Amino acid sequence: MKRGLIILIIVIIACAIWFLWPEPEAEPINLEQVCVDSGGTVNTALCCKSTEDFPNLCLIGPCGCSPDNSHEVKICDCGDGCWDGTKCVKHQD
């Protein structure tokens, strides 16, 4: 009986450790390097104040505010394509 109780306690502790152990933090993504690796060039542009660095430029809007409502952010200039927030992609015709 004691042996079974000890094993049960060990199993419960092991399960608690397994589920409560913090996951390692993910490496931060270097979007500047991702931009260059996907064929783009890092540049700056005036974008809406709520926009952070490397916005999705395939969408209409993140950099369409008036100068009074804009600030300078880093962007990925993909030439003939656009930056989708993670990589350069070709424009869809």
Secondary structure as GFF3:
##gff-version 3
##sequence-region A 1 93
A	DSSP	alpha_helix	2	20	.	.	.	ID=ss1
A	DSSP	alpha_helix	31	37	.	.	.	ID=ss2
A	DSSP	beta_strand	41	48	.	.	.	ID=ss3
A	DSSP	three_ten_helix	67	69	.	.	.	ID=ss4
A	DSSP	beta_strand	70	77	.	.	.	ID=ss5
A	DSSP	beta_strand	81	83	.	.	.	ID=ss6
A	DSSP	beta_strand	88	90	.	.	.	ID=ss7
###
